[in-house]
Amino acid sequence: MSDLLIRGGTPVTGYADPAPADLLVRDGRLADGPPLPGAETLDATGLLVLPGLVNTHDHLRSLLPMTRRADTSGLAQMIEAGKLAGAAATPEDYRALTALAAARMVLSGVTTAVDHVYPLHRPGMLAAVAAGHADVGLRAHLAYGLTEDYEEQIRLAVAAADDEVPAGRLYLAPVSLRQTSADGYRAAARAAERTGLRLYTHIAETREEVDKCLAEHGVRPVELLHQAGFLRPGTVLVHCVHLSEREIGLLADNEVAVAYCPSNHLRLAKGFAPVVALREAGVRVGLGVDGMDDLFTEMRQAVYAQGQAAGRPGVLGSDAALRMATGEGTAAIGEPDAGRLRAGERADLITLRPGTSMRPLADPVQSCVHRAHGQHVSDVLVDGEFVVRDGRLTRAGETELADRAWRVTRDLAGRTGREHAADWQWGPAAPQEMP
């Protein structure tokens, strides 16, 4: 791979130490010194240059088409509808839908994402998901969803490590206390201790979940995970909306990270996660898209939601939000060698072409966090390779990916008793509608 010199851009990181205006990419990493003869040059004059964005939580298969019928649906209804769609899905469906979602990620500046995958009920589904990521060049961590058949699922996940997915990017991931028993969490923790794989789950997402856990187990959800041995360095907990001070302390003491998904929390009226208190306690917090728009939206939603929760604007600053989407996100998922545009770091970076909404650029950090959108992304490099160039995918055709995903969505509707995708009911299906 020849050198690449990114010249003349404005670096934007959210960190106090300045990044160089000209960046040299060599062998997939940022480097010091002059470029070697024959180096390629990217003229970034007029562009903003940012570290690649990190999506710490998502499910990169839109099995449920978005329609207005979803506007009043709650989390429980979404889960029921998702089960219906998932039961009918095939590996080919998973690859097509994953590839389109991965394309949406990289086109909006995401270079790394954690993809929580379930159900994995047919052979070849995990490989199909990994292929969907590779189709567009997204670096993906895979969180292998564990449900009630957790022993067999753990066996399959362990077998996939370093075969279908690099072990360092594979999590044992009980879905939640709604779908996985406390025994399943204990089994996952024992397997993590034995194999070195990391752990991942949704937790403390709603007040109802907390109340149910207290009634059944006598402790709050994060306390239950602590008793199960699930809280350990490298574990990532998603949502963490409803936490006690003791639970925040448990996360900090056990070096557990949190994936914060502000738009999802607002969309489903879950509440306000105590992000400021978590960060003050030393907990690493990254941002997750979780089926919503893009990470630029999540950055500003984090700022606004935390200000609303505290009754004080600016309690979470723009620079902190940008770091949560970049360097703090990579640290949260165990890839700390990126996020600050420094020599020696992985060459995961993006360029933005500022639109009218972002100007005047008196403060590029503030403009990126509060005014940028995925559509402003021009170039995306993952490990020094262009996966987006001048706003276009380099490995796949966007129209082809979208057409294939639409065919899959339409066919899934037919397999679940709908005439077409817009007929999808987000509420619990009637018995005659089950496949």
Secondary structure as GFF3:
##gff-version 3
##sequence-region A 1 435
A	DSSP	beta_strand	4	7	.	.	.	ID=ss1
A	DSSP	beta_strand	10	11	.	.	.	ID=ss2
A	DSSP	beta_strand	23	26	.	.	.	ID=ss3
A	DSSP	beta_strand	29	31	.	.	.	ID=ss4
A	DSSP	beta_strand	40	43	.	.	.	ID=ss5
A	DSSP	beta_strand	48	51	.	.	.	ID=ss6
A	DSSP	beta_strand	53	58	.	.	.	ID=ss7
A	DSSP	three_ten_helix	68	70	.	.	.	ID=ss8
A	DSSP	alpha_helix	75	88	.	.	.	ID=ss9
A	DSSP	alpha_helix	91	107	.	.	.	ID=ss10
A	DSSP	beta_strand	110	117	.	.	.	ID=ss11
A	DSSP	alpha_helix	125	136	.	.	.	ID=ss12
A	DSSP	beta_strand	139	146	.	.	.	ID=ss13
A	DSSP	alpha_helix	150	160	.	.	.	ID=ss14
A	DSSP	three_ten_helix	167	169	.	.	.	ID=ss15
A	DSSP	beta_strand	170	174	.	.	.	ID=ss16
A	DSSP	alpha_helix	182	195	.	.	.	ID=ss17
A	DSSP	beta_strand	198	203	.	.	.	ID=ss18
A	DSSP	alpha_helix	207	217	.	.	.	ID=ss19
A	DSSP	alpha_helix	221	227	.	.	.	ID=ss20
A	DSSP	beta_strand	236	239	.	.	.	ID=ss21
A	DSSP	alpha_helix	245	253	.	.	.	ID=ss22
A	DSSP	beta_strand	257	260	.	.	.	ID=ss23
A	DSSP	alpha_helix	262	267	.	.	.	ID=ss24
A	DSSP	alpha_helix	275	280	.	.	.	ID=ss25
A	DSSP	beta_strand	285	287	.	.	.	ID=ss26
A	DSSP	alpha_helix	295	310	.	.	.	ID=ss27
A	DSSP	alpha_helix	318	324	.	.	.	ID=ss28
A	DSSP	alpha_helix	327	332	.	.	.	ID=ss29
A	DSSP	beta_strand	349	352	.	.	.	ID=ss30
A	DSSP	three_ten_helix	356	358	.	.	.	ID=ss31
A	DSSP	alpha_helix	364	371	.	.	.	ID=ss32
A	DSSP	three_ten_helix	374	376	.	.	.	ID=ss33
A	DSSP	beta_strand	377	382	.	.	.	ID=ss34
A	DSSP	beta_strand	385	389	.	.	.	ID=ss35
A	DSSP	beta_strand	392	393	.	.	.	ID=ss36
A	DSSP	alpha_helix	398	415	.	.	.	ID=ss37
A	DSSP	three_ten_helix	421	423	.	.	.	ID=ss38
A	DSSP	three_ten_helix	431	433	.	.	.	ID=ss39
###
